């Protein structure tokens, strides 16, 4: 038969393990939420990057050249 002290000690250990498990669960859930936030931010940044790359493709290529007679030639390629 277990002594009162041993029973209380066992009960305290079980309670500590339960508290630790709850803390770990909360930490895990917080990390999952942070991962979701980072994935959403990553998607937003990728979308912005893709949009800016498309904008760069659609911008015309403009160059200026100085001719022999001192005039400036403008060359625009779409």
C-alpha positions in Angstrom: 0.0 0.0 0.0 1.3 3.5 -0.9 1.9 6.0 1.8 0.1 9.3 1.8 3.4 11.0 0.9 4.0 8.7 -2.1 0.4 9.2 -3.3 0.7 13.0 -3.0 4.1 12.9 -4.7 2.6 10.9 -7.6 -0.4 13.2 -7.8 1.9 16.3 -7.9 4.1 14.7 -10.7 1.0 13.9 -12.7 -0.3 17.5 -12.3 3.2 18.9 -13.3 3.1 16.7 -16.4 -0.3 17.9 -17.3 0.7 21.5 -16.9 3.8 20.9 -19.0 1.7 19.2 -21.7 -0.7 22.2 -21.7 2.2 24.6 -22.0 3.7 22.6 -24.9 0.3 22.5 -26.6 -0.1 26.3 -26.4 3.4 26.8 -27.7 2.8 24.4 -30.6 -0.5 26.2 -31.4 1.3 29.6 -31.3 4.0 28.3 -33.7 1.4 26.9 -36.1 -0.3 30.3 -36.1 3.0 32.1 -36.7 3.8 29.6 -39.6 0.4 30.5 -41.1 1.2 34.2 -40.8 4.6 33.8 -42.5 3.1 31.6 -45.3 0.5 34.3 -46.0 3.2 37.0 -45.9 5.4 34.9 -48.3 2.5 34.5 -50.7 1.8 38.3 -50.6 5.4 39.0 -51.3 5.6 36.5 -54.1 2.5 38.0 -55.7 4.0 41.5 -55.5 7.2 40.2 -57.0 5.3 38.5 -59.9 3.3 41.7 -60.5 6.5 43.8 -60.5 8.1 41.4 -62.9 5.1 41.7 -65.2 5.3 45.5 -65.0 8.9 45.4 -66.0 8.1 43.2 -69.0 5.4 45.6 -70.1 7.5 48.8 -69.8 9.0 49.9 -73.1 12.8 49.9 -73.5 13.9 53.5 -74.0 17.3 54.6 -75.0 18.8 58.0 -75.8 21.7 58.4 -78.3 23.7 61.4 -79.2 24.0 61.8 -83.0 27.1 63.1 -84.8 25.4 66.5 -85.3 24.7 66.9 -81.6 21.1 65.9 -81.7 19.6 63.4 -79.3 17.9 60.4 -80.8 15.2 58.6 -78.8 14.7 54.9 -79.4 11.6 53.3 -78.0 11.1 49.6 -78.3 7.9 48.1 -76.9 
